[in-house]
């Protein structure tokens, strides 16, 4: 009765065993002891049956939960993670993983894993015929071992054994994932200690594998359905796009014609054409120079492109390169005006090819109109720039501004001046190019003293000079010396910028920098001396600005250390004596200065500029201090 009472209240096994211990200690009759032993044995048996039933119910409940989780529409990778996680939860594995058959090459590879610490990674190959391979692939049966590396039934592989050893795996249980009796994968569970798997555990793993196989099949079917739906959507999109292009062909042609007749520039015409063609357009002149582009076309082979352009002009038809780029010749009455280069986003339809011919015609007409405009306005614009550069001025500033306004040029806006010096005999070709460049950028051009002068809108003289060099040098076949100055505003600044650019160009010649492109800031302190505005603050900022900013933000003395270092003939020891600090402190400060100014700050050229900047900074501080202490004069 006591054993039944303990079973009724689900007492632990130790309390049931205690009944037998008490009977043995106090019983004087063998029959009573025998009944106590029998009752205890039966009680423990019943308790074991209860435990097994509860464990089986828990396993079944977990399988039901797993089946519910696997029924959700996961993608394949997410589904595999759910399967592995459920395997570890159901059977308490240290790690679990899944291998799948790659139907493209017939290999088996680990597709997903959880619990690994070292070498067991996604994509790891499972060598056929080794490990559990035969049992899983040939017999389609489960296989388990309590200690993998010591199991003589297994055909071992150095590669697989190395992975098992690195992970510290001992017991491994593997069950096949099969479809219609043919295995397509395997589910593995592993412990890092010796473990003897029971038939119930193996059966539970098989059941989980069967559920997983069905879910994986369903996931693959869903992926195929999604892919088919995406393909249908793509086909529908392409059909709609083709229909839209067919309907918009006439409208696009009319719009391009309207832009041309309305006086739009080349960039506006090609931009509208690129949008209509859904591609990238580049217009090049007969010399191969890009006039305008709606974007970059990577991978162009210039020699092959030049040959294709010649072929297109010779045959007077469009040429298609191997990479899908179209070359359309721009021809007017037998005159070569260049080529239109088009890279469409996709395969061109017949409607697109018709539109492409219309775009080429619109670009050709625009080039002819622009050339006519340049020829007509050229002398007037050249005379305006000549008057702006005259010293002394031949016209009042008001008159010059009014003339500029009539030409659509705002002298009050920021502008820069660029001077290019071509070789003797090349001024004519350079002047023709400069007229086109000035027209495209809404600037002014003239030729003075054998130099091409350009007054261009913008605030970056260096960028403007680089553009001029990049276009003019290939045209003349050699690097051209180019100098830039600015920015400036108003009619009076044009002459000042011109004189500054000439001084820079002359200095460039004296410094044997023929063919280079420079502005005042490129010459360091020489640029400061050659400029009209003597931008001392700008020179100081460009040379030691990071050091001054660092001192201002952190209340350090890097600038003072730098001055002491140069005063001490670059001796950290003597500089430390002047600063009353340890030499190591000076060395650390110099390391910080190197981080701020770069590794070349002690080279002769840059060191000279650093010393000049320090002197200018010190002089400015002294003058400012004197002004602040100047006595005030009372009225």
Beta strands, then each sheet from edge to edge (+ up, - down):
strand 1: 95-102
strand 2: 107-114
strand 3: 125-126
strand 4: 143-145
strand 5: 171-179
strand 6: 182-191
strand 7: 279-284
strand 8: 290-293
strand 9: 319-320
strand 10: 325-332
strand 11: 335-344
strand 12: 415-421
strand 13: 444-448
strand 14: 451-457
strand 15: 481-488
strand 16: 517-519
sheet 1: 3+ 2- 1+ 6- 5+ 4-
sheet 2: 8+ 7- 11+ 10- 9+
sheet 3: 13+ 14- 12+ 15- 16-
end
